[in-house]
Amino acid sequence: MRLLKQCECRYTMNQSLEICDLCKKPFKTVYPPKFSLHDKYAHYRRRMKKEAETRGSL
């Protein structure tokens, strides 16, 4: 399966390109990460958010 990649100036489907020859920036995938109802890291995110709220960072 071919994935769409993007840099700051263009899109490509060429998987062998890692850095754009026009803007010299790395290509990134355009698609969002997979969504799962069974989030393995939700506990850690909630704990970090709670700690940030008690410190006044948020």
Chimera marker file (.cmm) of the C-alpha trace (Angstrom):
<marker_set name="trace">
<marker id="1" x="0.000" y="0.000" z="0.000" r="1" g="1" b="0" radius="0.5"/>
<marker id="2" x="1.333" y="3.392" z="-0.955" r="1" g="1" b="0" radius="0.5"/>
<marker id="3" x="0.986" y="6.222" z="1.516" r="1" g="1" b="0" radius="0.5"/>
<marker id="4" x="0.739" y="9.907" z="0.782" r="1" g="1" b="0" radius="0.5"/>
<marker id="5" x="3.597" y="11.980" z="2.204" r="1" g="1" b="0" radius="0.5"/>
<marker id="6" x="3.873" y="15.742" z="2.599" r="1" g="1" b="0" radius="0.5"/>
<marker id="7" x="6.581" y="18.328" z="3.173" r="1" g="1" b="0" radius="0.5"/>
<marker id="8" x="6.052" y="22.083" z="3.342" r="1" g="1" b="0" radius="0.5"/>
<marker id="9" x="5.843" y="22.618" z="-0.412" r="1" g="1" b="0" radius="0.5"/>
<marker id="10" x="4.392" y="19.457" z="-2.026" r="1" g="1" b="0" radius="0.5"/>
<marker id="11" x="2.836" y="16.001" z="-1.716" r="1" g="1" b="0" radius="0.5"/>
<marker id="12" x="4.313" y="12.729" z="-3.010" r="1" g="1" b="0" radius="0.5"/>
<marker id="13" x="3.624" y="9.009" z="-3.126" r="1" g="1" b="0" radius="0.5"/>
<marker id="14" x="7.267" y="8.127" z="-3.786" r="1" g="1" b="0" radius="0.5"/>
<marker id="15" x="8.285" y="6.067" z="-0.737" r="1" g="1" b="0" radius="0.5"/>
<marker id="16" x="12.017" y="6.306" z="-1.469" r="1" g="1" b="0" radius="0.5"/>
<marker id="17" x="12.099" y="10.070" z="-0.860" r="1" g="1" b="0" radius="0.5"/>
<marker id="18" x="12.868" y="11.051" z="2.726" r="1" g="1" b="0" radius="0.5"/>
<marker id="19" x="13.850" y="14.717" z="2.247" r="1" g="1" b="0" radius="0.5"/>
<marker id="20" x="12.324" y="17.140" z="-0.241" r="1" g="1" b="0" radius="0.5"/>
<marker id="21" x="14.815" y="18.380" z="-2.829" r="1" g="1" b="0" radius="0.5"/>
<marker id="22" x="12.988" y="21.723" z="-3.147" r="1" g="1" b="0" radius="0.5"/>
<marker id="23" x="12.570" y="22.889" z="0.455" r="1" g="1" b="0" radius="0.5"/>
<marker id="24" x="15.053" y="20.472" z="2.157" r="1" g="1" b="0" radius="0.5"/>
<marker id="25" x="12.446" y="19.458" z="4.787" r="1" g="1" b="0" radius="0.5"/>
<marker id="26" x="11.626" y="15.828" z="5.686" r="1" g="1" b="0" radius="0.5"/>
<marker id="27" x="8.432" y="14.260" z="4.366" r="1" g="1" b="0" radius="0.5"/>
<marker id="28" x="5.747" y="13.276" z="6.894" r="1" g="1" b="0" radius="0.5"/>
<marker id="29" x="2.727" y="11.048" z="6.495" r="1" g="1" b="0" radius="0.5"/>
<marker id="30" x="-0.533" y="12.918" z="6.000" r="1" g="1" b="0" radius="0.5"/>
<marker id="31" x="-2.796" y="10.410" z="7.721" r="1" g="1" b="0" radius="0.5"/>
<marker id="32" x="-3.709" y="10.667" z="11.418" r="1" g="1" b="0" radius="0.5"/>
<marker id="33" x="-2.640" y="7.852" z="13.775" r="1" g="1" b="0" radius="0.5"/>
<marker id="34" x="-4.978" y="4.897" z="14.243" r="1" g="1" b="0" radius="0.5"/>
<marker id="35" x="-7.797" y="5.311" z="16.765" r="1" g="1" b="0" radius="0.5"/>
<marker id="36" x="-8.387" y="2.635" z="19.341" r="1" g="1" b="0" radius="0.5"/>
<marker id="37" x="-11.023" y="2.434" z="22.069" r="1" g="1" b="0" radius="0.5"/>
<marker id="38" x="-8.488" y="0.558" z="24.193" r="1" g="1" b="0" radius="0.5"/>
<marker id="39" x="-6.037" y="3.405" z="24.739" r="1" g="1" b="0" radius="0.5"/>
<marker id="40" x="-2.922" y="2.014" z="26.421" r="1" g="1" b="0" radius="0.5"/>
<marker id="41" x="-1.644" y="5.430" z="27.526" r="1" g="1" b="0" radius="0.5"/>
<marker id="42" x="-4.847" y="7.130" z="28.723" r="1" g="1" b="0" radius="0.5"/>
<marker id="43" x="-3.962" y="6.512" z="32.375" r="1" g="1" b="0" radius="0.5"/>
<marker id="44" x="-0.623" y="8.294" z="31.977" r="1" g="1" b="0" radius="0.5"/>
<marker id="45" x="-2.165" y="11.234" z="30.092" r="1" g="1" b="0" radius="0.5"/>
<marker id="46" x="-4.818" y="11.728" z="32.779" r="1" g="1" b="0" radius="0.5"/>
<marker id="47" x="-2.202" y="11.529" z="35.530" r="1" g="1" b="0" radius="0.5"/>
<marker id="48" x="0.057" y="14.076" z="33.784" r="1" g="1" b="0" radius="0.5"/>
<marker id="49" x="-2.905" y="16.413" z="33.245" r="1" g="1" b="0" radius="0.5"/>
<marker id="50" x="-3.870" y="16.151" z="36.925" r="1" g="1" b="0" radius="0.5"/>
<marker id="51" x="-0.287" y="16.881" z="38.022" r="1" g="1" b="0" radius="0.5"/>
<marker id="52" x="-0.121" y="19.871" z="35.675" r="1" g="1" b="0" radius="0.5"/>
<marker id="53" x="-3.372" y="21.253" z="37.086" r="1" g="1" b="0" radius="0.5"/>
<marker id="54" x="-2.113" y="20.972" z="40.682" r="1" g="1" b="0" radius="0.5"/>
<marker id="55" x="1.127" y="22.778" z="39.752" r="1" g="1" b="0" radius="0.5"/>
<marker id="56" x="-0.804" y="25.463" z="37.909" r="1" g="1" b="0" radius="0.5"/>
<marker id="57" x="0.751" y="24.739" z="34.525" r="1" g="1" b="0" radius="0.5"/>
<marker id="58" x="-2.634" y="24.474" z="32.794" r="1" g="1" b="0" radius="0.5"/>
<link id1="1" id2="2" r="1" g="1" b="0" radius="0.2"/>
<link id1="2" id2="3" r="1" g="1" b="0" radius="0.2"/>
<link id1="3" id2="4" r="1" g="1" b="0" radius="0.2"/>
<link id1="4" id2="5" r="1" g="1" b="0" radius="0.2"/>
<link id1="5" id2="6" r="1" g="1" b="0" radius="0.2"/>
<link id1="6" id2="7" r="1" g="1" b="0" radius="0.2"/>
<link id1="7" id2="8" r="1" g="1" b="0" radius="0.2"/>
<link id1="8" id2="9" r="1" g="1" b="0" radius="0.2"/>
<link id1="9" id2="10" r="1" g="1" b="0" radius="0.2"/>
<link id1="10" id2="11" r="1" g="1" b="0" radius="0.2"/>
<link id1="11" id2="12" r="1" g="1" b="0" radius="0.2"/>
<link id1="12" id2="13" r="1" g="1" b="0" radius="0.2"/>
<link id1="13" id2="14" r="1" g="1" b="0" radius="0.2"/>
<link id1="14" id2="15" r="1" g="1" b="0" radius="0.2"/>
<link id1="15" id2="16" r="1" g="1" b="0" radius="0.2"/>
<link id1="16" id2="17" r="1" g="1" b="0" radius="0.2"/>
<link id1="17" id2="18" r="1" g="1" b="0" radius="0.2"/>
<link id1="18" id2="19" r="1" g="1" b="0" radius="0.2"/>
<link id1="19" id2="20" r="1" g="1" b="0" radius="0.2"/>
<link id1="20" id2="21" r="1" g="1" b="0" radius="0.2"/>
<link id1="21" id2="22" r="1" g="1" b="0" radius="0.2"/>
<link id1="22" id2="23" r="1" g="1" b="0" radius="0.2"/>
<link id1="23" id2="24" r="1" g="1" b="0" radius="0.2"/>
<link id1="24" id2="25" r="1" g="1" b="0" radius="0.2"/>
<link id1="25" id2="26" r="1" g="1" b="0" radius="0.2"/>
<link id1="26" id2="27" r="1" g="1" b="0" radius="0.2"/>
<link id1="27" id2="28" r="1" g="1" b="0" radius="0.2"/>
<link id1="28" id2="29" r="1" g="1" b="0" radius="0.2"/>
<link id1="29" id2="30" r="1" g="1" b="0" radius="0.2"/>
<link id1="30" id2="31" r="1" g="1" b="0" radius="0.2"/>
<link id1="31" id2="32" r="1" g="1" b="0" radius="0.2"/>
<link id1="32" id2="33" r="1" g="1" b="0" radius="0.2"/>
<link id1="33" id2="34" r="1" g="1" b="0" radius="0.2"/>
<link id1="34" id2="35" r="1" g="1" b="0" radius="0.2"/>
<link id1="35" id2="36" r="1" g="1" b="0" radius="0.2"/>
<link id1="36" id2="37" r="1" g="1" b="0" radius="0.2"/>
<link id1="37" id2="38" r="1" g="1" b="0" radius="0.2"/>
<link id1="38" id2="39" r="1" g="1" b="0" radius="0.2"/>
<link id1="39" id2="40" r="1" g="1" b="0" radius="0.2"/>
<link id1="40" id2="41" r="1" g="1" b="0" radius="0.2"/>
<link id1="41" id2="42" r="1" g="1" b="0" radius="0.2"/>
<link id1="42" id2="43" r="1" g="1" b="0" radius="0.2"/>
<link id1="43" id2="44" r="1" g="1" b="0" radius="0.2"/>
<link id1="44" id2="45" r="1" g="1" b="0" radius="0.2"/>
<link id1="45" id2="46" r="1" g="1" b="0" radius="0.2"/>
<link id1="46" id2="47" r="1" g="1" b="0" radius="0.2"/>
<link id1="47" id2="48" r="1" g="1" b="0" radius="0.2"/>
<link id1="48" id2="49" r="1" g="1" b="0" radius="0.2"/>
<link id1="49" id2="50" r="1" g="1" b="0" radius="0.2"/>
<link id1="50" id2="51" r="1" g="1" b="0" radius="0.2"/>
<link id1="51" id2="52" r="1" g="1" b="0" radius="0.2"/>
<link id1="52" id2="53" r="1" g="1" b="0" radius="0.2"/>
<link id1="53" id2="54" r="1" g="1" b="0" radius="0.2"/>
<link id1="54" id2="55" r="1" g="1" b="0" radius="0.2"/>
<link id1="55" id2="56" r="1" g="1" b="0" radius="0.2"/>
<link id1="56" id2="57" r="1" g="1" b="0" radius="0.2"/>
<link id1="57" id2="58" r="1" g="1" b="0" radius="0.2"/>
</marker_set>
